Amino acid sequence: MLMIFDCDGVVVDSMRLHTEVEAEAYQTIGIDISPDELVRRFSGVSDAEVHRILSQETGRAVPTDIAVQIDRRKEEVFSQRLKPIAGIRDALAAINNIPRCIASGTGVDGLKHMLGVVELFDLFSPHIYSSEMVERGKPFPDLFLHAATQMGHATDDCWVIEDGVAGVQAGKAAGMRVFGFIGGSHCGEGHGDRLKAAGAEVIFSEMRELPCLIEQYCRI
């Protein structure tokens, strides 16, 4: 069995920080979108796809260098404010016998930076996979299929842990089963229902619950 973790909102409590920085940057180019809307609509979606959609909807071109500006600002903010998801370290220790990896829409450099800040990099390295490594990001299954192939596991032997609708859809499209996690600070009312509707089999809000859920639902 392979456990595939999303990163943002599952391993690190970063989604609120991501969207605060992004919303500020989009405001400077005349795109009015709130952090809450960014979470609701684009959690788990690659930056390139978000830029394409926003440009199409608003008629405003997203500058090619905005990603660099956003990434620089995120490094500053994350270094000061980023925290791990509560209970993630203990949960990983409890399931240390189960192969695991990260598969995230965030870029490779961003993943390394975030995991380094919260001192979790060594608990996943070298099995860290980014949508930069595949043709299509979430909600397409490419990233999860890539992760399973790299780890040497069949798709029906994989469980995905996701906090975003696009990520849940990607996991289901890959033929995997999905835990929906709603314990991040960005998860508001109805978030669990949206994950359930997207195909998450189990919804949970405390990472400390994960080892018991694995024992209950997974073949180990």
Biotite code that builds the C-alpha atoms (Angstrom):
import biotite.structure as struc

atoms = struc.array([
    struc.Atom([0.000, 0.000, 0.000], chain_id="A", res_id=1, res_name="MET", atom_name="CA", element="C"),
    struc.Atom([1.131, 3.546, -0.797], chain_id="A", res_id=2, res_name="LEU", atom_name="CA", element="C"),
    struc.Atom([-0.044, 6.698, 0.973], chain_id="A", res_id=3, res_name="MET", atom_name="CA", element="C"),
    struc.Atom([0.094, 9.756, -1.311], chain_id="A", res_id=4, res_name="ILE", atom_name="CA", element="C"),
    struc.Atom([-0.073, 13.058, 0.563], chain_id="A", res_id=5, res_name="PHE", atom_name="CA", element="C"),
    struc.Atom([-0.943, 16.386, -0.947], chain_id="A", res_id=6, res_name="ASP", atom_name="CA", element="C"),
    struc.Atom([1.268, 19.042, 0.654], chain_id="A", res_id=7, res_name="CYS", atom_name="CA", element="C"),
    struc.Atom([-0.567, 22.358, 0.987], chain_id="A", res_id=8, res_name="ASP", atom_name="CA", element="C"),
    struc.Atom([-3.347, 22.061, 3.536], chain_id="A", res_id=9, res_name="GLY", atom_name="CA", element="C"),
    struc.Atom([-2.492, 18.441, 4.357], chain_id="A", res_id=10, res_name="VAL", atom_name="CA", element="C"),
    struc.Atom([1.136, 18.395, 5.510], chain_id="A", res_id=11, res_name="VAL", atom_name="CA", element="C"),
    struc.Atom([1.691, 22.140, 5.931], chain_id="A", res_id=12, res_name="VAL", atom_name="CA", element="C"),
    struc.Atom([-1.001, 24.667, 6.876], chain_id="A", res_id=13, res_name="ASP", atom_name="CA", element="C"),
    struc.Atom([-0.191, 26.884, 3.940], chain_id="A", res_id=14, res_name="SER", atom_name="CA", element="C"),
    struc.Atom([-3.321, 27.411, 1.859], chain_id="A", res_id=15, res_name="MET", atom_name="CA", element="C"),
    struc.Atom([-4.401, 30.589, 3.652], chain_id="A", res_id=16, res_name="ARG", atom_name="CA", element="C"),
    struc.Atom([-0.903, 32.041, 3.242], chain_id="A", res_id=17, res_name="LEU", atom_name="CA", element="C"),
    struc.Atom([-0.777, 31.041, -0.439], chain_id="A", res_id=18, res_name="HIS", atom_name="CA", element="C"),
    struc.Atom([-4.063, 32.725, -1.244], chain_id="A", res_id=19, res_name="THR", atom_name="CA", element="C"),
    struc.Atom([-3.355, 35.893, 0.745], chain_id="A", res_id=20, res_name="GLU", atom_name="CA", element="C"),
    struc.Atom([-0.183, 36.482, -1.256], chain_id="A", res_id=21, res_name="VAL", atom_name="CA", element="C"),
    struc.Atom([-1.807, 35.538, -4.563], chain_id="A", res_id=22, res_name="GLU", atom_name="CA", element="C"),
    struc.Atom([-4.890, 37.733, -4.037], chain_id="A", res_id=23, res_name="ALA", atom_name="CA", element="C"),
    struc.Atom([-2.651, 40.726, -3.295], chain_id="A", res_id=24, res_name="GLU", atom_name="CA", element="C"),
    struc.Atom([-0.638, 40.111, -6.465], chain_id="A", res_id=25, res_name="ALA", atom_name="CA", element="C"),
    struc.Atom([-3.738, 39.738, -8.649], chain_id="A", res_id=26, res_name="TYR", atom_name="CA", element="C"),
    struc.Atom([-5.141, 42.991, -7.246], chain_id="A", res_id=27, res_name="GLN", atom_name="CA", element="C"),
    struc.Atom([-2.110, 44.836, -8.624], chain_id="A", res_id=28, res_name="THR", atom_name="CA", element="C"),
    struc.Atom([-3.032, 43.790, -12.183], chain_id="A", res_id=29, res_name="ILE", atom_name="CA", element="C"),
    struc.Atom([-6.732, 44.554, -11.809], chain_id="A", res_id=30, res_name="GLY", atom_name="CA", element="C"),
    struc.Atom([-8.053, 41.082, -11.018], chain_id="A", res_id=31, res_name="ILE", atom_name="CA", element="C"),
    struc.Atom([-10.310, 41.296, -7.981], chain_id="A", res_id=32, res_name="ASP", atom_name="CA", element="C"),
    struc.Atom([-10.471, 37.905, -6.285], chain_id="A", res_id=33, res_name="ILE", atom_name="CA", element="C"),
    struc.Atom([-10.490, 37.104, -2.588], chain_id="A", res_id=34, res_name="SER", atom_name="CA", element="C"),
    struc.Atom([-8.360, 34.567, -0.728], chain_id="A", res_id=35, res_name="PRO", atom_name="CA", element="C"),
    struc.Atom([-11.530, 32.638, 0.123], chain_id="A", res_id=36, res_name="ASP", atom_name="CA", element="C"),
    struc.Atom([-12.532, 32.362, -3.539], chain_id="A", res_id=37, res_name="GLU", atom_name="CA", element="C"),
    struc.Atom([-9.045, 31.227, -4.485], chain_id="A", res_id=38, res_name="LEU", atom_name="CA", element="C"),
    struc.Atom([-9.266, 28.456, -1.887], chain_id="A", res_id=39, res_name="VAL", atom_name="CA", element="C"),
    struc.Atom([-12.750, 27.401, -2.928], chain_id="A", res_id=40, res_name="ARG", atom_name="CA", element="C"),
    struc.Atom([-12.086, 27.329, -6.653], chain_id="A", res_id=41, res_name="ARG", atom_name="CA", element="C"),
    struc.Atom([-8.420, 26.549, -7.088], chain_id="A", res_id=42, res_name="PHE", atom_name="CA", element="C"),
    struc.Atom([-7.145, 24.479, -4.175], chain_id="A", res_id=43, res_name="SER", atom_name="CA", element="C"),
    struc.Atom([-4.686, 21.986, -5.672], chain_id="A", res_id=44, res_name="GLY", atom_name="CA", element="C"),
    struc.Atom([-4.767, 23.533, -9.169], chain_id="A", res_id=45, res_name="VAL", atom_name="CA", element="C"),
    struc.Atom([-1.421, 24.508, -10.715], chain_id="A", res_id=46, res_name="SER", atom_name="CA", element="C"),
    struc.Atom([-0.478, 28.194, -10.916], chain_id="A", res_id=47, res_name="ASP", atom_name="CA", element="C"),
    struc.Atom([-0.349, 28.067, -14.724], chain_id="A", res_id=48, res_name="ALA", atom_name="CA", element="C"),
    struc.Atom([-3.917, 26.779, -14.901], chain_id="A", res_id=49, res_name="GLU", atom_name="CA", element="C"),
    struc.Atom([-5.149, 29.386, -12.400], chain_id="A", res_id=50, res_name="VAL", atom_name="CA", element="C"),
    struc.Atom([-3.560, 32.124, -14.488], chain_id="A", res_id=51, res_name="HIS", atom_name="CA", element="C"),
    struc.Atom([-5.139, 30.767, -17.661], chain_id="A", res_id=52, res_name="ARG", atom_name="CA", element="C"),
    struc.Atom([-8.614, 30.660, -16.110], chain_id="A", res_id=53, res_name="ILE", atom_name="CA", element="C"),
    struc.Atom([-8.403, 34.100, -14.506], chain_id="A", res_id=54, res_name="LEU", atom_name="CA", element="C"),
    struc.Atom([-7.129, 35.648, -17.720], chain_id="A", res_id=55, res_name="SER", atom_name="CA", element="C"),
    struc.Atom([-9.940, 34.030, -19.695], chain_id="A", res_id=56, res_name="GLN", atom_name="CA", element="C"),
    struc.Atom([-12.604, 35.140, -17.215], chain_id="A", res_id=57, res_name="GLU", atom_name="CA", element="C"),
    struc.Atom([-11.450, 38.714, -16.703], chain_id="A", res_id=58, res_name="THR", atom_name="CA", element="C"),
    struc.Atom([-9.942, 39.554, -20.072], chain_id="A", res_id=59, res_name="GLY", atom_name="CA", element="C"),
    struc.Atom([-6.804, 40.715, -18.303], chain_id="A", res_id=60, res_name="ARG", atom_name="CA", element="C"),
    struc.Atom([-3.486, 39.171, -19.229], chain_id="A", res_id=61, res_name="ALA", atom_name="CA", element="C"),
    struc.Atom([-1.571, 37.718, -16.309], chain_id="A", res_id=62, res_name="VAL", atom_name="CA", element="C"),
    struc.Atom([2.072, 38.837, -16.725], chain_id="A", res_id=63, res_name="PRO", atom_name="CA", element="C"),
    struc.Atom([4.524, 36.026, -17.220], chain_id="A", res_id=64, res_name="THR", atom_name="CA", element="C"),
    struc.Atom([6.707, 37.333, -14.397], chain_id="A", res_id=65, res_name="ASP", atom_name="CA", element="C"),
    struc.Atom([3.943, 37.439, -11.787], chain_id="A", res_id=66, res_name="ILE", atom_name="CA", element="C"),
    struc.Atom([4.760, 33.900, -10.690], chain_id="A", res_id=67, res_name="ALA", atom_name="CA", element="C"),
    struc.Atom([8.294, 34.988, -9.823], chain_id="A", res_id=68, res_name="VAL", atom_name="CA", element="C"),
    struc.Atom([6.958, 37.935, -7.803], chain_id="A", res_id=69, res_name="GLN", atom_name="CA", element="C"),
    struc.Atom([4.487, 35.692, -5.987], chain_id="A", res_id=70, res_name="ILE", atom_name="CA", element="C"),
    struc.Atom([7.106, 33.046, -5.247], chain_id="A", res_id=71, res_name="ASP", atom_name="CA", element="C"),
    struc.Atom([9.485, 35.628, -3.765], chain_id="A", res_id=72, res_name="ARG", atom_name="CA", element="C"),
    struc.Atom([6.763, 37.018, -1.526], chain_id="A", res_id=73, res_name="ARG", atom_name="CA", element="C"),
    struc.Atom([5.691, 33.533, -0.460], chain_id="A", res_id=74, res_name="LYS", atom_name="CA", element="C"),
    struc.Atom([9.236, 32.659, 0.588], chain_id="A", res_id=75, res_name="GLU", atom_name="CA", element="C"),
    struc.Atom([9.226, 35.665, 2.902], chain_id="A", res_id=76, res_name="GLU", atom_name="CA", element="C"),
    struc.Atom([5.784, 34.945, 4.329], chain_id="A", res_id=77, res_name="VAL", atom_name="CA", element="C"),
    struc.Atom([6.356, 31.210, 4.741], chain_id="A", res_id=78, res_name="PHE", atom_name="CA", element="C"),
    struc.Atom([9.678, 31.721, 6.485], chain_id="A", res_id=79, res_name="SER", atom_name="CA", element="C"),
    struc.Atom([7.895, 33.857, 9.086], chain_id="A", res_id=80, res_name="GLN", atom_name="CA", element="C"),
    struc.Atom([4.449, 32.266, 9.446], chain_id="A", res_id=81, res_name="ARG", atom_name="CA", element="C"),
    struc.Atom([4.289, 28.742, 8.003], chain_id="A", res_id=82, res_name="LEU", atom_name="CA", element="C"),
    struc.Atom([3.393, 25.907, 10.384], chain_id="A", res_id=83, res_name="LYS", atom_name="CA", element="C"),
    struc.Atom([2.925, 22.160, 9.900], chain_id="A", res_id=84, res_name="PRO", atom_name="CA", element="C"),
    struc.Atom([-0.543, 20.680, 10.123], chain_id="A", res_id=85, res_name="ILE", atom_name="CA", element="C"),
    struc.Atom([-1.172, 19.846, 13.768], chain_id="A", res_id=86, res_name="ALA", atom_name="CA", element="C"),
    struc.Atom([-0.429, 16.197, 14.486], chain_id="A", res_id=87, res_name="GLY", atom_name="CA", element="C"),
    struc.Atom([1.259, 15.424, 11.160], chain_id="A", res_id=88, res_name="ILE", atom_name="CA", element="C"),
    struc.Atom([4.594, 14.441, 12.684], chain_id="A", res_id=89, res_name="ARG", atom_name="CA", element="C"),
    struc.Atom([3.000, 11.975, 15.139], chain_id="A", res_id=90, res_name="ASP", atom_name="CA", element="C"),
    struc.Atom([0.753, 10.544, 12.409], chain_id="A", res_id=91, res_name="ALA", atom_name="CA", element="C"),
    struc.Atom([3.739, 9.920, 10.132], chain_id="A", res_id=92, res_name="LEU", atom_name="CA", element="C"),
    struc.Atom([5.638, 8.255, 12.969], chain_id="A", res_id=93, res_name="ALA", atom_name="CA", element="C"),
    struc.Atom([2.670, 5.961, 13.651], chain_id="A", res_id=94, res_name="ALA", atom_name="CA", element="C"),
    struc.Atom([2.503, 4.805, 10.014], chain_id="A", res_id=95, res_name="ILE", atom_name="CA", element="C"),
    struc.Atom([6.252, 4.746, 9.419], chain_id="A", res_id=96, res_name="ASN", atom_name="CA", element="C"),
    struc.Atom([6.042, 1.180, 8.062], chain_id="A", res_id=97, res_name="ASN", atom_name="CA", element="C"),
    struc.Atom([3.817, 2.275, 5.156], chain_id="A", res_id=98, res_name="ILE", atom_name="CA", element="C"),
    struc.Atom([5.446, 3.735, 1.999], chain_id="A", res_id=99, res_name="PRO", atom_name="CA", element="C"),
    struc.Atom([4.533, 7.368, 1.466], chain_id="A", res_id=100, res_name="ARG", atom_name="CA", element="C"),
    struc.Atom([5.193, 10.283, -0.848], chain_id="A", res_id=101, res_name="CYS", atom_name="CA", element="C"),
    struc.Atom([4.038, 13.805, -1.609], chain_id="A", res_id=102, res_name="ILE", atom_name="CA", element="C"),
    struc.Atom([2.247, 14.725, -4.846], chain_id="A", res_id=103, res_name="ALA", atom_name="CA", element="C"),
    struc.Atom([1.465, 18.429, -5.038], chain_id="A", res_id=104, res_name="SER", atom_name="CA", element="C"),
    struc.Atom([0.492, 21.138, -7.474], chain_id="A", res_id=105, res_name="GLY", atom_name="CA", element="C"),
    struc.Atom([3.178, 23.354, -5.951], chain_id="A", res_id=106, res_name="THR", atom_name="CA", element="C"),
    struc.Atom([6.498, 23.632, -7.786], chain_id="A", res_id=107, res_name="GLY", atom_name="CA", element="C"),
    struc.Atom([9.521, 21.602, -6.725], chain_id="A", res_id=108, res_name="VAL", atom_name="CA", element="C"),
    struc.Atom([11.416, 24.567, -5.272], chain_id="A", res_id=109, res_name="ASP", atom_name="CA", element="C"),
    struc.Atom([8.365, 25.694, -3.335], chain_id="A", res_id=110, res_name="GLY", atom_name="CA", element="C"),
    struc.Atom([7.831, 22.227, -1.899], chain_id="A", res_id=111, res_name="LEU", atom_name="CA", element="C"),
    struc.Atom([11.440, 21.984, -0.774], chain_id="A", res_id=112, res_name="LYS", atom_name="CA", element="C"),
    struc.Atom([11.246, 25.414, 0.842], chain_id="A", res_id=113, res_name="HIS", atom_name="CA", element="C"),
    struc.Atom([7.991, 24.759, 2.719], chain_id="A", res_id=114, res_name="MET", atom_name="CA", element="C"),
    struc.Atom([8.958, 21.311, 3.944], chain_id="A", res_id=115, res_name="LEU", atom_name="CA", element="C"),
    struc.Atom([12.337, 22.663, 5.002], chain_id="A", res_id=116, res_name="GLY", atom_name="CA", element="C"),
    struc.Atom([10.794, 25.538, 6.978], chain_id="A", res_id=117, res_name="VAL", atom_name="CA", element="C"),
    struc.Atom([8.626, 23.151, 9.030], chain_id="A", res_id=118, res_name="VAL", atom_name="CA", element="C"),
    struc.Atom([11.406, 20.525, 9.257], chain_id="A", res_id=119, res_name="GLU", atom_name="CA", element="C"),
    struc.Atom([9.462, 17.781, 7.470], chain_id="A", res_id=120, res_name="LEU", atom_name="CA", element="C"),
    struc.Atom([11.553, 17.487, 4.304], chain_id="A", res_id=121, res_name="PHE", atom_name="CA", element="C"),
    struc.Atom([13.529, 14.480, 5.536], chain_id="A", res_id=122, res_name="ASP", atom_name="CA", element="C"),
    struc.Atom([10.312, 12.601, 6.341], chain_id="A", res_id=123, res_name="LEU", atom_name="CA", element="C"),
    struc.Atom([9.332, 12.551, 2.644], chain_id="A", res_id=124, res_name="PHE", atom_name="CA", element="C"),
    struc.Atom([12.531, 13.022, 0.629], chain_id="A", res_id=125, res_name="SER", atom_name="CA", element="C"),
    struc.Atom([13.326, 11.848, -1.991], chain_id="A", res_id=126, res_name="PRO", atom_name="CA", element="C"),
    struc.Atom([9.719, 10.911, -2.758], chain_id="A", res_id=127, res_name="HIS", atom_name="CA", element="C"),
    struc.Atom([8.419, 14.396, -3.503], chain_id="A", res_id=128, res_name="ILE", atom_name="CA", element="C"),
    struc.Atom([6.516, 14.879, -6.768], chain_id="A", res_id=129, res_name="TYR", atom_name="CA", element="C"),
    struc.Atom([5.255, 18.114, -8.308], chain_id="A", res_id=130, res_name="SER", atom_name="CA", element="C"),
    struc.Atom([2.848, 18.907, -11.118], chain_id="A", res_id=131, res_name="SER", atom_name="CA", element="C"),
    struc.Atom([5.900, 20.409, -12.848], chain_id="A", res_id=132, res_name="GLU", atom_name="CA", element="C"),
    struc.Atom([6.907, 16.815, -13.558], chain_id="A", res_id=133, res_name="MET", atom_name="CA", element="C"),
    struc.Atom([3.811, 15.956, -15.625], chain_id="A", res_id=134, res_name="VAL", atom_name="CA", element="C"),
    struc.Atom([1.936, 17.381, -18.584], chain_id="A", res_id=135, res_name="GLU", atom_name="CA", element="C"),
    struc.Atom([-1.314, 18.083, -16.750], chain_id="A", res_id=136, res_name="ARG", atom_name="CA", element="C"),
    struc.Atom([-1.877, 18.979, -13.120], chain_id="A", res_id=137, res_name="GLY", atom_name="CA", element="C"),
    struc.Atom([-4.882, 18.278, -10.921], chain_id="A", res_id=138, res_name="LYS", atom_name="CA", element="C"),
    struc.Atom([-7.805, 17.612, -11.512], chain_id="A", res_id=139, res_name="PRO", atom_name="CA", element="C"),
    struc.Atom([-6.211, 15.353, -14.132], chain_id="A", res_id=140, res_name="PHE", atom_name="CA", element="C"),
    struc.Atom([-4.741, 12.109, -12.777], chain_id="A", res_id=141, res_name="PRO", atom_name="CA", element="C"),
    struc.Atom([-1.265, 12.511, -14.287], chain_id="A", res_id=142, res_name="ASP", atom_name="CA", element="C"),
    struc.Atom([0.555, 13.516, -11.097], chain_id="A", res_id=143, res_name="LEU", atom_name="CA", element="C"),
    struc.Atom([-0.843, 10.703, -8.969], chain_id="A", res_id=144, res_name="PHE", atom_name="CA", element="C"),
    struc.Atom([-0.174, 8.176, -11.707], chain_id="A", res_id=145, res_name="LEU", atom_name="CA", element="C"),
    struc.Atom([3.391, 9.469, -11.940], chain_id="A", res_id=146, res_name="HIS", atom_name="CA", element="C"),
    struc.Atom([3.854, 9.152, -8.186], chain_id="A", res_id=147, res_name="ALA", atom_name="CA", element="C"),
    struc.Atom([2.503, 5.591, -8.138], chain_id="A", res_id=148, res_name="ALA", atom_name="CA", element="C"),
    struc.Atom([4.769, 4.587, -11.028], chain_id="A", res_id=149, res_name="THR", atom_name="CA", element="C"),
    struc.Atom([7.840, 6.125, -9.404], chain_id="A", res_id=150, res_name="GLN", atom_name="CA", element="C"),
    struc.Atom([7.040, 4.361, -6.136], chain_id="A", res_id=151, res_name="MET", atom_name="CA", element="C"),
    struc.Atom([6.324, 1.025, -7.838], chain_id="A", res_id=152, res_name="GLY", atom_name="CA", element="C"),
    struc.Atom([2.693, 0.646, -6.735], chain_id="A", res_id=153, res_name="HIS", atom_name="CA", element="C"),
    struc.Atom([-0.469, -0.238, -8.636], chain_id="A", res_id=154, res_name="ALA", atom_name="CA", element="C"),
    struc.Atom([-3.129, 2.472, -8.575], chain_id="A", res_id=155, res_name="THR", atom_name="CA", element="C"),
    struc.Atom([-5.631, 0.279, -6.723], chain_id="A", res_id=156, res_name="ASP", atom_name="CA", element="C"),
    struc.Atom([-3.033, -0.064, -3.952], chain_id="A", res_id=157, res_name="ASP", atom_name="CA", element="C"),
    struc.Atom([-2.873, 3.703, -3.364], chain_id="A", res_id=158, res_name="CYS", atom_name="CA", element="C"),
    struc.Atom([-4.685, 6.020, -0.967], chain_id="A", res_id=159, res_name="TRP", atom_name="CA", element="C"),
    struc.Atom([-4.588, 9.773, -1.551], chain_id="A", res_id=160, res_name="VAL", atom_name="CA", element="C"),
    struc.Atom([-4.925, 12.317, 1.254], chain_id="A", res_id=161, res_name="ILE", atom_name="CA", element="C"),
    struc.Atom([-6.304, 15.555, -0.158], chain_id="A", res_id=162, res_name="GLU", atom_name="CA", element="C"),
    struc.Atom([-7.868, 18.805, 0.998], chain_id="A", res_id=163, res_name="ASP", atom_name="CA", element="C"),
    struc.Atom([-8.917, 20.134, -2.414], chain_id="A", res_id=164, res_name="GLY", atom_name="CA", element="C"),
    struc.Atom([-11.751, 19.258, -4.784], chain_id="A", res_id=165, res_name="VAL", atom_name="CA", element="C"),
    struc.Atom([-9.366, 19.164, -7.763], chain_id="A", res_id=166, res_name="ALA", atom_name="CA", element="C"),
    struc.Atom([-7.069, 16.817, -5.864], chain_id="A", res_id=167, res_name="GLY", atom_name="CA", element="C"),
    struc.Atom([-9.909, 14.489, -4.912], chain_id="A", res_id=168, res_name="VAL", atom_name="CA", element="C"),
    struc.Atom([-11.052, 14.418, -8.535], chain_id="A", res_id=169, res_name="GLN", atom_name="CA", element="C"),
    struc.Atom([-7.498, 13.655, -9.655], chain_id="A", res_id=170, res_name="ALA", atom_name="CA", element="C"),
    struc.Atom([-7.188, 10.796, -7.185], chain_id="A", res_id=171, res_name="GLY", atom_name="CA", element="C"),
    struc.Atom([-10.468, 9.258, -8.272], chain_id="A", res_id=172, res_name="LYS", atom_name="CA", element="C"),
    struc.Atom([-9.554, 9.677, -11.949], chain_id="A", res_id=173, res_name="ALA", atom_name="CA", element="C"),
    struc.Atom([-6.311, 7.808, -11.219], chain_id="A", res_id=174, res_name="ALA", atom_name="CA", element="C"),
    struc.Atom([-8.289, 4.863, -9.865], chain_id="A", res_id=175, res_name="GLY", atom_name="CA", element="C"),
    struc.Atom([-7.224, 5.508, -6.277], chain_id="A", res_id=176, res_name="MET", atom_name="CA", element="C"),
    struc.Atom([-9.209, 5.849, -3.049], chain_id="A", res_id=177, res_name="ARG", atom_name="CA", element="C"),
    struc.Atom([-9.222, 9.197, -1.297], chain_id="A", res_id=178, res_name="VAL", atom_name="CA", element="C"),
    struc.Atom([-9.266, 10.526, 2.256], chain_id="A", res_id=179, res_name="PHE", atom_name="CA", element="C"),
    struc.Atom([-10.590, 14.097, 2.398], chain_id="A", res_id=180, res_name="GLY", atom_name="CA", element="C"),
    struc.Atom([-8.811, 16.197, 5.031], chain_id="A", res_id=181, res_name="PHE", atom_name="CA", element="C"),
    struc.Atom([-10.538, 19.325, 6.377], chain_id="A", res_id=182, res_name="ILE", atom_name="CA", element="C"),
    struc.Atom([-8.240, 20.278, 9.249], chain_id="A", res_id=183, res_name="GLY", atom_name="CA", element="C"),
    struc.Atom([-6.400, 23.139, 7.544], chain_id="A", res_id=184, res_name="GLY", atom_name="CA", element="C"),
    struc.Atom([-7.083, 26.719, 8.620], chain_id="A", res_id=185, res_name="SER", atom_name="CA", element="C"),
    struc.Atom([-8.560, 27.465, 5.187], chain_id="A", res_id=186, res_name="HIS", atom_name="CA", element="C"),
    struc.Atom([-11.334, 24.857, 5.451], chain_id="A", res_id=187, res_name="CYS", atom_name="CA", element="C"),
    struc.Atom([-14.647, 26.542, 6.100], chain_id="A", res_id=188, res_name="GLY", atom_name="CA", element="C"),
    struc.Atom([-18.230, 25.406, 6.405], chain_id="A", res_id=189, res_name="GLU", atom_name="CA", element="C"),
    struc.Atom([-19.269, 22.904, 3.765], chain_id="A", res_id=190, res_name="GLY", atom_name="CA", element="C"),
    struc.Atom([-15.725, 22.032, 2.701], chain_id="A", res_id=191, res_name="HIS", atom_name="CA", element="C"),
    struc.Atom([-16.110, 18.410, 3.735], chain_id="A", res_id=192, res_name="GLY", atom_name="CA", element="C"),
    struc.Atom([-19.348, 18.154, 1.757], chain_id="A", res_id=193, res_name="ASP", atom_name="CA", element="C"),
    struc.Atom([-17.579, 19.435, -1.345], chain_id="A", res_id=194, res_name="ARG", atom_name="CA", element="C"),
    struc.Atom([-14.804, 16.865, -0.959], chain_id="A", res_id=195, res_name="LEU", atom_name="CA", element="C"),
    struc.Atom([-17.357, 14.118, -0.402], chain_id="A", res_id=196, res_name="LYS", atom_name="CA", element="C"),
    struc.Atom([-19.272, 15.162, -3.520], chain_id="A", res_id=197, res_name="ALA", atom_name="CA", element="C"),
    struc.Atom([-16.011, 15.071, -5.504], chain_id="A", res_id=198, res_name="ALA", atom_name="CA", element="C"),
    struc.Atom([-15.461, 11.458, -4.479], chain_id="A", res_id=199, res_name="GLY", atom_name="CA", element="C"),
    struc.Atom([-13.627, 11.404, -1.135], chain_id="A", res_id=200, res_name="ALA", atom_name="CA", element="C"),
    struc.Atom([-14.489, 8.183, 0.666], chain_id="A", res_id=201, res_name="GLU", atom_name="CA", element="C"),
    struc.Atom([-13.630, 9.369, 4.167], chain_id="A", res_id=202, res_name="VAL", atom_name="CA", element="C"),
    struc.Atom([-13.664, 12.913, 5.593], chain_id="A", res_id=203, res_name="ILE", atom_name="CA", element="C"),
    struc.Atom([-11.577, 13.719, 8.671], chain_id="A", res_id=204, res_name="PHE", atom_name="CA", element="C"),
    struc.Atom([-10.459, 16.881, 10.447], chain_id="A", res_id=205, res_name="SER", atom_name="CA", element="C"),
    struc.Atom([-7.720, 15.767, 12.868], chain_id="A", res_id=206, res_name="GLU", atom_name="CA", element="C"),
    struc.Atom([-4.467, 14.381, 11.476], chain_id="A", res_id=207, res_name="MET", atom_name="CA", element="C"),
    struc.Atom([-4.045, 12.280, 14.621], chain_id="A", res_id=208, res_name="ARG", atom_name="CA", element="C"),
    struc.Atom([-7.001, 10.230, 13.353], chain_id="A", res_id=209, res_name="GLU", atom_name="CA", element="C"),
    struc.Atom([-5.117, 9.073, 10.257], chain_id="A", res_id=210, res_name="LEU", atom_name="CA", element="C"),
    struc.Atom([-3.417, 5.931, 11.657], chain_id="A", res_id=211, res_name="PRO", atom_name="CA", element="C"),
    struc.Atom([-6.755, 4.594, 12.950], chain_id="A", res_id=212, res_name="CYS", atom_name="CA", element="C"),
    struc.Atom([-8.483, 5.409, 9.656], chain_id="A", res_id=213, res_name="LEU", atom_name="CA", element="C"),
    struc.Atom([-5.791, 3.554, 7.732], chain_id="A", res_id=214, res_name="ILE", atom_name="CA", element="C"),
    struc.Atom([-6.246, 0.542, 9.968], chain_id="A", res_id=215, res_name="GLU", atom_name="CA", element="C"),
    struc.Atom([-10.018, 0.705, 9.499], chain_id="A", res_id=216, res_name="GLN", atom_name="CA", element="C"),
    struc.Atom([-10.247, 1.304, 5.758], chain_id="A", res_id=217, res_name="TYR", atom_name="CA", element="C"),
    struc.Atom([-7.018, 0.154, 4.156], chain_id="A", res_id=218, res_name="CYS", atom_name="CA", element="C"),
    struc.Atom([-5.530, -3.230, 3.425], chain_id="A", res_id=219, res_name="ARG", atom_name="CA", element="C"),
    struc.Atom([-2.350, -3.395, 5.507], chain_id="A", res_id=220, res_name="ILE", atom_name="CA", element="C"),
])
